[in-house]
Every structure is written in structure tokens, then in C-alpha cells.
Amino acid sequence: MDNRIAFITGVNSRKAGGLFFTITSIVNKLAQYREYKIAVFGFYDEFSKNDVRAFSKSVDLVEYNIENNVLKKIGFSLNLREKLVNYSPDIIHQQGIWMYYSNEVLRLKRKKNVKVIIQPHGMLDGWAVQNSSFKKKAVGFLYEYSNLKHADCIHALNYEEYKAIRSFGLKQPIAIIPNGIDIKPELSSLSKTTTKKSTNDKKKLLYLGRIHPKKGIELIVDALMIVISERCSEIENWVIQIAGWDQDDHQQYLIDKVKKNFLGEYFEFVGPVFDEEKEKVFLQADAFILPSYSEGLPMTVLEAWSYKLPVLMTKYCNLQDGFTSNAAVELELDVHNIAFKLIKLFKMSDSDRHQIGTNGFKLVTEKYTWDKVAIQTKELYKWICGEITEIPSFVNID
């Protein structure tokens, strides 16, 4: 009999950001294994009808409703419980925390003793826990702390997240399995030194992702003012492209700040990009930047490496091997440091940038592919269900 796996998430569309793309990728890979029956539980918005086409036809999609009241922000649902009980999963692989679906996972765990794996996606990191801390403490005391405590396993994306989970006080086994990416065959021969440029022929430093304060985009604006004051002439050869979906009008705040400081010629705000448009901005970029305060494991960095882009990022992106492999330049959460690193990038030769990007491509193909992630996830499921007794090498029980 097939093992029934339920992935539970919030909104089932691009509005979930990188989380939506990680879920579609891993469940599509797992569905290729005949012994699994996969379902994804999520609520739908205006983009879902189109976006859910990304799922394989062998993946069941279960839509639950959320109530339009004061509890809407945590995804309060009156019919999720019934849908979960009817599906009767053997394993729940919960995606994210601090939402109402955690309460229903906990209830089903207590009632049916279903196996539960919780994947916080960086939401137990120190910065993330402190952000909207009142809401999280309330949800925590109501059900989330108990849900986390009773899970059979916590799924961390990297060692840094593993340490944050242990610091939070959770003592059950923790599996460290990263996100992955599918490498397009044509990218193997891509040369960033010969890629066609945009019409203005300026080099592009790309940020792509959610437009939110935690991503540190404002630090780029502040740092660029320092770069200009340092009379770095090479800045005239660059433009910083900001692509992504806005949250809480933060993009307008950034646009206003750019205008106020007369930096309009150095920034392009292009809005959300998907599919062919997303591929185009990666192909036309010369470097990628993510000065984030907190991440689980950012998909956009893996994508940038797949396009052979050198990356500038903070240690809070939790991709330490990017620094040790000379695939990335480390940023500190300090405008002067970021300004110094931007000047370093602007003065760097094309061949040096290309070498850093090539190192990133090598790293992502060797370690961060969905095929490798699916194999580890399958092994985790077998261990959780008692089908194998040897503890997988990526599971930490201490």
C-alpha cells in the first residue's frame, strides 16, 4: 500500500515566494517514486489557478478555505480539519510555522499518531522569531510550541538552522536536508562574459525576491550613497536592478528614498518576474546581491549560481560553503561594509567575476539539486516510518 504524504502550507501560489517553488519542486520529484501518494494542502488566491499548474498531475491538490475575519492573517480555516482527516496521511510534512494549520497538524497527531515532520524554513532563527513577536508568542502558547515539541522530526535546511532549532529548545531528531534546484542543460555552456547585454550596455547587479525590510534592500541604497561619496568612477558602468513582489508597500518606500537621494539613474525597479521574464533578468545580470537579515536557505542564491553569477550575501543566508568555495562575497549588516564590497565588485575584472560565478555553478551542481534532495527525503520517510532502522547520516539526534 502506498504511503500517503501530506504537505501542508499556506497560500498555494507565487505569493508564498520561494517556499512555493521549493514545494512544487520536491513534491514533483517525490511523486516519481511509486510508493508515495503525495497531496499538497493549501489555500488559494488570485494567482493559484495559474500557478498550481506547476505541480505534476500525479500530485493531489487539496484546497482549504480561510475565513475572512481577524484571524485571516494566520490562515484560520473551518474545513482544513475535515480535509486532513479524510486524506488520512501516514506522514505530514509541514511547511512553515506560526500559522493555523499547525493547530490541525497537532490535533491529528494526537488523535491518529500520524508521523509529523516540521520544516520551519528559517522561521525559528533569532531574527525571525523576534519579528512580530507578540503574534508568535500568542500562537506559540495556543498550539505552536506544542506542535513543535510533539513532531517526530524537524527538517532544517542547513547547520545554522539546526543550531537555531536546538537553541529554541527542541530536542527531537533534526534532519539537515537543503533546498535544491534543477539545472537547465543549456546553462552548463553558458558564459557570463558573452551573454547579450541590455540596450544601455550597463552591467547589472540583481536583487530578486520579496520586497521586504528583512531582505536588507535599504542597506544597498544607503551603501550606494557612500560609494558615490568615495568617488568610485566604476559605478557609472552599473545599475542595480530590484525585481520581486512587494509586501506592505516597502517597494514604494525604497523608490521614494532613491528619488530623495537622487539615485534614480542607478536603480531599476522592475516588479515581479516569473518564468521567461525571470530567466531573462538572470541571463542579463552580471552579479547577484542578497543582504538579508534572516533566511532559511534562499532559492534565489541557488538560482543565481545556476546562471553562473557571482553572489554578494550575508552569513544569514546560511550558505557558508558559498564563501569557502569562493562562489560568494560576504556582506555584513553594515552600510560601510556593503559599500566597500560594492566598490570591490564594481572594480573587479570580468574574468574574476566569471570565475566566482563558475565556482557557484560547480557548487550548486555538486550539492544542491532536487534529485539529491529527493533521495535524502525518501530515506528520511523510511526511517520515520520504521522501514529502515539505521539512522540516516544527515539526521542529528544529539
VOPAGU-2260 file (C-alpha; in pm, 1 decimal, decimal comma):
REM VOPAGU-2260
SITE   aa  ch    i         X         Y         Z
SITE  MET   A    0       0,0       0,0       0,0
SITE  ASP   A    1     128,4     349,6     -89,8
SITE  ASN   A    2     243,5     573,7     192,1
SITE  ARG   A    3      29,1     885,9     195,2
SITE  ILE   A    4     232,2    1205,6     238,2
SITE  ALA   A    5      60,3    1537,3     311,5
SITE  PHE   A    6     250,0    1860,9     252,1
SITE  ILE   A    7      70,6    2140,0     437,9
SITE  THR   A    8     133,6    2501,7     353,5
SITE  GLY   A    9     -37,9    2839,6     346,8
SITE  VAL   A   10    -114,9    3010,7      19,0
SITE  ASN   A   11     -59,6    2783,0    -280,5
SITE  SER   A   12      76,9    3037,5    -527,7
SITE  ARG   A   13     368,0    3266,0    -609,8
SITE  LYS   A   14     264,3    3484,0    -313,5
SITE  ALA   A   15     441,7    3230,1     -91,8
SITE  GLY   A   16     767,5    3338,9    -255,0
SITE  GLY   A   17    1049,6    3085,2    -268,1
SITE  LEU   A   18     850,4    2846,9     -49,3
SITE  PHE   A   19     603,9    2780,8    -332,2
SITE  PHE   A   20     882,8    2684,5    -570,1
SITE  THR   A   21    1053,7    2457,9    -317,2
SITE  ILE   A   22     727,9    2273,2    -251,3
SITE  THR   A   23     642,2    2223,8    -618,4
SITE  SER   A   24     993,5    2100,5    -691,8
SITE  ILE   A   25    1024,8    1846,9    -409,4
SITE  VAL   A   26     674,2    1701,0    -436,7
SITE  ASN   A   27     711,6    1657,9    -812,5
SITE  LYS   A   28    1034,1    1463,5    -755,7
SITE  LEU   A   29     885,4    1252,4    -476,7
SITE  ALA   A   30     579,2    1172,3    -686,3
SITE  GLN   A   31     809,6     989,4    -926,3
SITE  TYR   A   32     860,6     724,7    -657,2
SITE  ARG   A   33     574,9     479,4    -697,0
SITE  GLU   A   34     548,7     400,7    -325,2
SITE  TYR   A   35     427,3     751,4    -237,6
SITE  LYS   A   36      90,6     916,9    -274,4
SITE  ILE   A   37     151,2    1290,8    -244,0
SITE  ALA   A   38    -100,0    1564,8    -159,5
SITE  VAL   A   39     -43,1    1936,3    -107,9
SITE  PHE   A   40    -286,1    2121,3     119,5
SITE  GLY   A   41    -305,8    2498,5      69,3
SITE  PHE   A   42    -546,6    2787,2      37,3
SITE  TYR   A   43    -588,1    2960,3    -295,6
SITE  ASP   A   44    -560,7    3324,0    -401,2
SITE  GLU   A   45    -591,3    3512,6    -731,1
SITE  PHE   A   46    -270,9    3354,6    -867,2
SITE  SER   A   47    -332,2    2994,9    -764,6
SITE  LYS   A   48    -542,8    2887,7   -1060,8
SITE  ASN   A   49    -248,6    2953,9   -1289,5
SITE  ASP   A   50      38,9    2870,3   -1053,5
SITE  VAL   A   51     -80,1    2524,8    -945,8
SITE  ARG   A   52     -12,0    2409,0   -1299,9
SITE  ALA   A   53     348,0    2378,4   -1182,9
SITE  PHE   A   54     253,2    2063,5    -991,7
SITE  SER   A   55     279,3    1722,4   -1153,3
SITE  LYS   A   56     -53,9    1561,9   -1246,5
SITE  SER   A   57      29,5    1279,2   -1006,2
SITE  VAL   A   58      23,8    1521,9    -710,4
SITE  ASP   A   59    -315,0    1570,6    -543,8
SITE  LEU   A   60    -401,4    1933,2    -466,8
SITE  VAL   A   61    -633,5    1989,3    -172,4
SITE  GLU   A   62    -771,4    2340,5    -132,0
SITE  TYR   A   63    -890,2    2451,9     209,7
SITE  ASN   A   64   -1075,5    2772,0     289,6
SITE  ILE   A   65    -963,7    3051,0     520,2
SITE  GLU   A   66   -1211,2    3273,0     699,5
SITE  ASN   A   67   -1227,0    3643,2     616,8
SITE  ASN   A   68   -1201,0    3771,8     973,0
SITE  VAL   A   69    -941,2    3897,8    1218,4
SITE  LEU   A   70    -773,3    3555,1    1209,7
SITE  LYS   A   71    -720,5    3563,7     833,6
SITE  LYS   A   72    -350,1    3651,4     872,3
SITE  ILE   A   73    -281,2    3318,9    1041,2
SITE  GLY   A   74    -490,1    3127,7     786,5
SITE  PHE   A   75    -776,2    3030,1    1018,2
SITE  SER   A   76    -981,2    2757,6     849,7
SITE  LEU   A   77   -1303,8    2580,2     935,2
SITE  ASN   A   78   -1267,5    2296,5     684,5
SITE  LEU   A   79    -897,0    2205,0     694,4
SITE  ARG   A   80    -954,9    1955,5     975,5
SITE  GLU   A   81   -1211,7    1757,7     777,2
SITE  LYS   A   82    -995,7    1751,6     465,5
SITE  LEU   A   83    -693,4    1628,3     659,7
SITE  VAL   A   84    -890,7    1355,4     837,0
SITE  ASN   A   85   -1042,4    1239,8     507,3
SITE  TYR   A   86    -700,0    1216,7     342,3
SITE  SER   A   87    -565,3    1014,9     638,4
SITE  PRO   A   88    -192,5    1073,4     579,0
SITE  ASP   A   89      82,7     844,5     705,8
SITE  ILE   A   90     324,4    1139,2     717,9
SITE  ILE   A   91     262,5    1511,5     740,3
SITE  HIS   A   92     549,9    1722,2     609,5
SITE  GLN   A   93     455,8    2066,2     741,1
SITE  GLN   A   94     596,1    2366,9     555,1
SITE  GLY   A   95     649,5    2671,2     775,6
SITE  ILE   A   96     510,4    2751,6    1118,8
SITE  TRP   A   97     315,3    3020,9    1309,8
SITE  MET   A   98       0,6    2951,0    1102,9
SITE  TYR   A   99    -333,3    2795,0    1193,6
SITE  TYR   A  100    -261,5    2471,7    1007,0
SITE  SER   A  101     -14,2    2388,6    1285,6
SITE  ASN   A  102    -311,0    2351,0    1518,9
SITE  GLU   A  103    -473,5    2094,6    1289,8
SITE  VAL   A  104    -146,8    1904,9    1249,7
SITE  LEU   A  105    -118,2    1883,7    1627,9
SITE  ARG   A  106    -478,6    1762,2    1664,6
SITE  LEU   A  107    -429,6    1490,2    1402,8
SITE  LYS   A  108    -101,5    1385,9    1562,7
SITE  ARG   A  109    -272,5    1339,1    1898,5
SITE  LYS   A  110    -574,3    1161,4    1752,0
SITE  LYS   A  111    -418,1     936,5    1487,2
SITE  ASN   A  112     -48,5     935,0    1585,5
SITE  VAL   A  113      43,1    1031,7    1230,4
SITE  LYS   A  114     415,4    1088,6    1175,9
SITE  VAL   A  115     495,8    1460,5    1162,3
SITE  ILE   A  116     798,3    1634,7    1010,9
SITE  ILE   A  117     808,0    2013,2    1052,1
SITE  GLN   A  118    1016,4    2221,8     815,5
SITE  PRO   A  119    1039,3    2576,2     962,2
SITE  HIS   A  120    1217,4    2729,1     659,1
SITE  GLY   A  121    1420,7    2961,5     881,3
SITE  MET   A  122    1123,6    3071,1    1092,6
SITE  LEU   A  123    1297,2    2966,3    1415,8
SITE  ASP   A  124    1603,1    3183,8    1350,7
SITE  GLY   A  125    1656,4    3456,2    1608,8
SITE  TRP   A  126    1564,0    3749,0    1383,1
SITE  ALA   A  127    1253,2    3572,1    1250,8
SITE  VAL   A  128    1128,0    3479,6    1599,4
SITE  GLN   A  129    1163,4    3840,0    1719,5
SITE  ASN   A  130     980,4    3980,9    1416,6
SITE  SER   A  131     607,2    4013,5    1501,7
SITE  SER   A  132     698,4    3854,4    1833,2
SITE  PHE   A  133     363,5    3925,6    2003,7
SITE  LYS   A  134     170,1    3733,5    1739,6
SITE  LYS   A  135     416,9    3445,6    1750,1
SITE  LYS   A  136     408,7    3422,2    2128,2
SITE  ALA   A  137      28,3    3411,8    2119,8
SITE  VAL   A  138      20,9    3143,7    1851,1
SITE  GLY   A  139     301,1    2962,7    2030,7
SITE  PHE   A  140     117,4    2934,4    2359,8
SITE  LEU   A  141    -207,8    2836,7    2187,3
SITE  TYR   A  142     -65,0    2549,1    1981,8
SITE  GLU   A  143     267,6    2603,1    1800,7
SITE  TYR   A  144     504,2    2528,6    2088,2
SITE  SER   A  145     321,0    2203,2    2149,9
SITE  ASN   A  146     311,9    2120,3    1779,5
SITE  LEU   A  147     689,2    2166,1    1753,8
SITE  LYS   A  148     751,3    1966,5    2071,4
SITE  HIS   A  149     544,4    1666,5    1954,4
SITE  ALA   A  150     682,8    1647,7    1599,3
SITE  ASP   A  151     873,2    1328,4    1520,6
SITE  CYS   A  152    1144,9    1518,9    1336,8
SITE  ILE   A  153    1238,4    1876,5    1247,9
SITE  HIS   A  154    1368,9    1940,5     897,5
SITE  ALA   A  155    1646,8    2202,4     889,4
SITE  LEU   A  156    1788,8    2337,4     566,3
SITE  ASN   A  157    2145,2    2374,8     694,1
SITE  TYR   A  158    2366,4    2354,1    1000,2
SITE  GLU   A  159    2298,0    2715,0    1102,4
SITE  GLU   A  160    1926,2    2646,0    1112,0
SITE  TYR   A  161    1996,0    2325,6    1305,6
SITE  LYS   A  162    2171,7    2533,5    1573,6
SITE  ALA   A  163    1883,0    2781,9    1585,9
SITE  ILE   A  164    1634,9    2496,1    1632,5
SITE  ARG   A  165    1838,5    2349,2    1918,3
SITE  SER   A  166    1868,5    2696,8    2073,6
SITE  PHE   A  167    1489,1    2721,1    2061,4
SITE  GLY   A  168    1482,9    2419,4    2294,7
SITE  LEU   A  169    1366,4    2142,9    2061,4
SITE  LYS   A  170    1526,0    1807,7    2139,7
SITE  GLN   A  171    1388,9    1561,7    1882,8
SITE  PRO   A  172    1587,6    1440,1    1579,0
SITE  ILE   A  173    1674,9    1707,3    1324,6
SITE  ALA   A  174    1731,5    1618,0     960,1
SITE  ILE   A  175    1956,3    1857,1     768,1
SITE  ILE   A  176    1843,5    1847,8     404,7
SITE  PRO   A  177    1893,8    2159,8     188,1
SITE  ASN   A  178    1677,3    2309,7     -81,5
SITE  GLY   A  179    1770,2    2221,9    -434,7
SITE  ILE   A  180    1748,2    2338,3    -791,6
SITE  ASP   A  181    1706,1    2183,2   -1133,8
SITE  ILE   A  182    1994,7    2279,1   -1358,6
SITE  LYS   A  183    1886,6    2354,7   -1714,5
SITE  PRO   A  184    2116,6    2167,2   -1958,0
SITE  GLU   A  185    2186,6    2480,5   -2161,5
SITE  LEU   A  186    2331,6    2657,9   -1856,2
SITE  SER   A  187    2630,8    2424,2   -1849,5
SITE  SER   A  188    2777,9    2601,3   -2151,2
SITE  LEU   A  189    2661,8    2949,4   -2052,4
SITE  SER   A  190    2940,7    3206,3   -2043,6
SITE  LYS   A  191    2855,8    3521,9   -1849,6
SITE  THR   A  192    3133,6    3702,4   -2036,4
SITE  THR   A  193    2947,7    3663,8   -2366,8
SITE  THR   A  194    2581,9    3687,2   -2262,9
SITE  LYS   A  195    2391,3    3951,7   -2457,4
SITE  LYS   A  196    2352,1    4270,7   -2256,9
SITE  SER   A  197    2060,3    4511,6   -2233,4
SITE  THR   A  198    2042,4    4809,6   -2466,2
SITE  ASN   A  199    2207,7    5056,9   -2226,0
SITE  ASP   A  200    2502,2    4814,2   -2200,7
SITE  LYS   A  201    2543,9    4874,4   -1829,0
SITE  LYS   A  202    2637,7    4586,6   -1603,4
SITE  LYS   A  203    2355,8    4474,7   -1375,6
SITE  LEU   A  204    2364,4    4386,5   -1009,3
SITE  LEU   A  205    2042,1    4194,0    -949,2
SITE  TYR   A  206    1827,0    4156,1    -640,4
SITE  LEU   A  207    1534,0    3920,4    -693,1
SITE  GLY   A  208    1287,6    3819,8    -424,7
SITE  ARG   A  209    1030,6    3954,3    -184,2
SITE  ILE   A  210    1046,7    4330,9    -130,9
SITE  HIS   A  211    1050,2    4327,0     248,2
SITE  PRO   A  212    1261,0    4500,4     518,6
SITE  LYS   A  213    1424,9    4174,3     629,2
SITE  LYS   A  214    1588,4    4138,2     287,2
SITE  GLY   A  215    1812,6    4438,3     356,0
SITE  ILE   A  216    1746,7    4618,4      28,0
SITE  GLU   A  217    1751,1    4954,2     207,0
SITE  LEU   A  218    2111,8    4881,9     303,7
SITE  ILE   A  219    2200,1    4874,3     -66,2
SITE  VAL   A  220    2051,1    5221,3    -113,8
SITE  ASP   A  221    2239,2    5361,2     185,9
SITE  ALA   A  222    2561,0    5190,2      79,9
SITE  LEU   A  223    2539,4    5330,7    -270,9
SITE  MET   A  224    2539,2    5684,6    -131,4
SITE  ILE   A  225    2872,0    5603,2      35,5
SITE  VAL   A  226    3006,2    5455,0    -289,9
SITE  ILE   A  227    2924,4    5781,3    -467,0
SITE  SER   A  228    3086,7    5988,7    -190,8
SITE  GLU   A  229    3402,1    5777,9    -234,3
SITE  ARG   A  230    3413,8    5890,0    -599,9
SITE  CYS   A  231    3411,6    5534,9    -735,5
SITE  SER   A  232    3400,1    5608,8   -1107,5
SITE  GLU   A  233    3321,4    5246,1   -1195,7
SITE  ILE   A  234    2970,3    5291,5   -1054,0
SITE  GLU   A  235    2878,3    5465,7   -1379,3
SITE  ASN   A  236    2907,1    5126,8   -1552,7
SITE  TRP   A  237    2649,5    4960,3   -1325,1
SITE  VAL   A  238    2279,4    4965,0   -1247,6
SITE  ILE   A  239    2113,9    4789,1    -954,1
SITE  GLN   A  240    1802,1    4602,5   -1061,8
SITE  ILE   A  241    1538,3    4528,8    -797,6
SITE  ALA   A  242    1295,7    4256,8    -908,5
SITE  GLY   A  243    1028,0    4094,2    -697,7
SITE  TRP   A  244     690,2    4114,2    -533,1
SITE  ASP   A  245     610,5    4393,3    -290,6
SITE  GLN   A  246     497,8    4341,6      68,5
SITE  ASP   A  247     343,2    4611,5     288,5
SITE  ASP   A  248     435,2    4888,3      38,8
SITE  HIS   A  249     805,7    4851,3     112,9
SITE  GLN   A  250     889,1    4895,3    -255,5
SITE  GLN   A  251     731,0    5241,7    -262,3
SITE  TYR   A  252     931,6    5331,9      47,4
SITE  LEU   A  253    1250,4    5230,4    -134,4
SITE  ILE   A  254    1154,0    5414,6    -453,1
SITE  ASP   A  255    1087,0    5730,6    -252,6
SITE  LYS   A  256    1422,6    5700,3     -78,6
SITE  VAL   A  257    1604,7    5652,4    -409,2
SITE  LYS   A  258    1436,5    5964,8    -552,0
SITE  LYS   A  259    1501,2    6169,5    -239,1
SITE  ASN   A  260    1874,4    6093,9    -262,0
SITE  PHE   A  261    1894,0    6148,6    -640,6
SITE  LEU   A  262    1991,6    5787,5    -711,5
SITE  GLY   A  263    1734,9    5719,0    -982,2
SITE  GLU   A  264    1991,9    5657,7   -1255,9
SITE  TYR   A  265    2148,2    5374,6   -1053,9
SITE  PHE   A  266    1831,1    5175,5    -975,0
SITE  GLU   A  267    1568,8    4988,2   -1175,1
SITE  PHE   A  268    1253,9    4858,9   -1005,3
SITE  VAL   A  269    1103,1    4603,8   -1242,5
SITE  GLY   A  270     835,1    4438,2   -1026,5
SITE  PRO   A  271     758,8    4065,1   -1007,1
SITE  VAL   A  272     915,4    3839,9   -1269,1
SITE  PHE   A  273     829,5    3477,8   -1340,5
SITE  ASP   A  274     905,6    3211,4   -1599,0
SITE  GLU   A  275    1058,7    3363,9   -1915,5
SITE  GLU   A  276    1088,6    3712,5   -1760,8
SITE  LYS   A  277    1270,4    3568,7   -1461,9
SITE  GLU   A  278    1508,6    3377,4   -1685,4
SITE  LYS   A  279    1574,5    3695,2   -1882,8
SITE  VAL   A  280    1677,4    3902,5   -1578,7
SITE  PHE   A  281    1914,5    3627,1   -1464,6
SITE  LEU   A  282    2068,5    3599,9   -1812,2
SITE  GLN   A  283    2122,3    3975,4   -1834,6
SITE  ALA   A  284    2262,6    4009,7   -1481,7
SITE  ASP   A  285    2635,1    4028,1   -1404,3
SITE  ALA   A  286    2611,8    3968,6   -1028,4
SITE  PHE   A  287    2351,4    3895,4    -761,1
SITE  ILE   A  288    2302,4    4050,3    -415,5
SITE  LEU   A  289    2107,3    3945,1    -104,7
SITE  PRO   A  290    2198,0    4147,3     209,1
SITE  SER   A  291    1937,6    3963,4     415,8
SITE  TYR   A  292    1887,3    3974,4     792,1
SITE  SER   A  293    1734,2    3625,0     801,4
SITE  GLU   A  294    1682,6    3332,7     564,6
SITE  GLY   A  295    1619,1    2962,2     570,4
SITE  LEU   A  296    1807,8    2873,4     254,4
SITE  PRO   A  297    1739,6    3125,6     -24,8
SITE  MET   A  298    1639,1    2971,3    -355,0
SITE  THR   A  299    1737,8    3286,0    -541,1
SITE  VAL   A  300    2102,9    3239,1    -447,7
SITE  LEU   A  301    2097,0    2882,6    -581,2
SITE  GLU   A  302    1934,8    3013,1    -898,3
SITE  ALA   A  303    2196,6    3285,9    -932,5
SITE  TRP   A  304    2472,2    3026,1    -909,3
SITE  SER   A  305    2296,7    2811,8   -1169,4
SITE  TYR   A  306    2330,7    3112,1   -1404,1
SITE  LYS   A  307    2700,0    3142,3   -1309,3
SITE  LEU   A  308    2655,3    3471,9   -1128,1
SITE  PRO   A  309    2889,9    3586,5    -850,8
SITE  VAL   A  310    2687,1    3641,6    -533,8
SITE  LEU   A  311    2710,4    3902,2    -259,1
SITE  MET   A  312    2524,7    3786,8      53,1
SITE  THR   A  313    2529,1    3788,0     432,6
SITE  LYS   A  314    2608,5    3491,0     653,8
SITE  TYR   A  315    2238,5    3489,2     745,4
SITE  CYS   A  316    2166,1    3336,1     405,6
SITE  ASN   A  317    2305,2    3016,7     563,0
SITE  LEU   A  318    2517,7    2916,9     265,8
SITE  GLN   A  319    2858,4    2917,4     427,8
SITE  ASP   A  320    3000,5    2688,7     160,6
SITE  GLY   A  321    2947,1    2972,4     -86,4
SITE  PHE   A  322    3219,2    3166,6      94,2
SITE  THR   A  323    3455,4    2872,7     140,7
SITE  SER   A  324    3416,2    2780,2    -229,2
SITE  ASN   A  325    3485,5    3138,5    -342,8
SITE  ALA   A  326    3140,5    3147,1    -500,3
SITE  ALA   A  327    3024,2    3445,2    -295,5
SITE  VAL   A  328    3143,7    3765,7    -130,1
SITE  GLU   A  329    3037,0    3801,5     233,0
SITE  LEU   A  330    2843,6    4111,6     334,9
SITE  GLU   A  331    2799,6    4237,3     688,0
SITE  LEU   A  332    2481,6    4410,8     801,5
SITE  ASP   A  333    2663,4    4742,1     791,8
SITE  VAL   A  334    2632,1    5005,4     519,2
SITE  HIS   A  335    3004,0    5086,7     521,0
SITE  ASN   A  336    3096,2    4721,7     475,6
SITE  ILE   A  337    2840,8    4681,2     196,6
SITE  ALA   A  338    2972,1    4996,6      28,6
SITE  PHE   A  339    3326,3    4858,3      42,2
SITE  LYS   A  340    3213,1    4526,4    -108,3
SITE  LEU   A  341    3017,2    4706,3    -382,8
SITE  ILE   A  342    3326,1    4906,3    -476,0
SITE  LYS   A  343    3521,7    4580,4    -483,8
SITE  LEU   A  344    3263,9    4430,5    -718,4
SITE  PHE   A  345    3249,5    4736,7    -944,3
SITE  LYS   A  346    3628,2    4737,2    -981,6
SITE  MET   A  347    3653,7    4361,5   -1038,8
SITE  SER   A  348    3755,1    4236,2   -1382,4
SITE  ASP   A  349    3508,0    4043,7   -1598,2
SITE  SER   A  350    3724,2    3732,1   -1574,4
SITE  ASP   A  351    3738,6    3745,4   -1193,6
SITE  ARG   A  352    3361,8    3783,0   -1167,9
SITE  HIS   A  353    3317,5    3499,5   -1413,3
SITE  GLN   A  354    3543,9    3273,4   -1204,8
SITE  ILE   A  355    3341,6    3337,3    -889,0
SITE  GLY   A  356    3020,9    3260,1   -1079,6
SITE  THR   A  357    3172,1    2943,1   -1221,8
SITE  ASN   A  358    3263,0    2833,9    -868,9
SITE  GLY   A  359    2899,5    2884,7    -771,5
SITE  PHE   A  360    2778,3    2676,2   -1062,8
SITE  LYS   A  361    3012,2    2394,5    -962,6
SITE  LEU   A  362    2891,3    2411,9    -600,7
SITE  VAL   A  363    2521,4    2405,6    -684,7
SITE  THR   A  364    2551,7    2116,9    -931,7
SITE  GLU   A  365    2750,8    1905,8    -686,2
SITE  LYS   A  366    2542,8    1968,2    -373,2
SITE  TYR   A  367    2212,3    2143,8    -434,5
SITE  THR   A  368    1998,0    1953,8    -684,6
SITE  TRP   A  369    1642,1    1831,2    -632,4
SITE  ASP   A  370    1741,9    1476,3    -727,8
SITE  LYS   A  371    1980,7    1461,7    -430,8
SITE  VAL   A  372    1724,5    1627,6    -201,3
SITE  ALA   A  373    1453,6    1378,4    -302,9
SITE  ILE   A  374    1678,5    1079,2    -231,7
SITE  GLN   A  375    1750,8    1208,2     119,5
SITE  THR   A  376    1384,7    1292,9     181,8
SITE  LYS   A  377    1279,8     944,3      77,8
SITE  GLU   A  378    1534,3     795,3     318,9
SITE  LEU   A  379    1400,5    1019,6     596,4
SITE  TYR   A  380    1044,0     898,8     536,3
SITE  LYS   A  381    1152,4     535,3     550,0
SITE  TRP   A  382    1336,7     592,6     877,8
SITE  ILE   A  383    1048,0     785,9    1035,9
SITE  CYS   A  384     807,5     504,1     944,8
SITE  GLY   A  385    1040,9     231,9    1074,8
SITE  GLU   A  386    1108,7      78,8     732,7
SITE  ILE   A  387    1480,6     118,7     796,0
SITE  THR   A  388    1646,1     113,2    1139,3
SITE  GLU   A  389    1983,3     276,1    1069,4
SITE  ILE   A  390    1976,6     649,3    1139,7
SITE  PRO   A  391    2044,0     840,5     814,4
SITE  SER   A  392    2376,0    1023,2     808,1
SITE  PHE   A  393    2203,9    1361,6     772,7
SITE  VAL   A  394    1987,3    1311,6    1085,5
SITE  ASN   A  395    2118,1    1453,8    1413,3
SITE  ILE   A  396    1985,4    1306,0    1737,7
SITE  ASP   A  397    2211,5    1496,1    1980,2
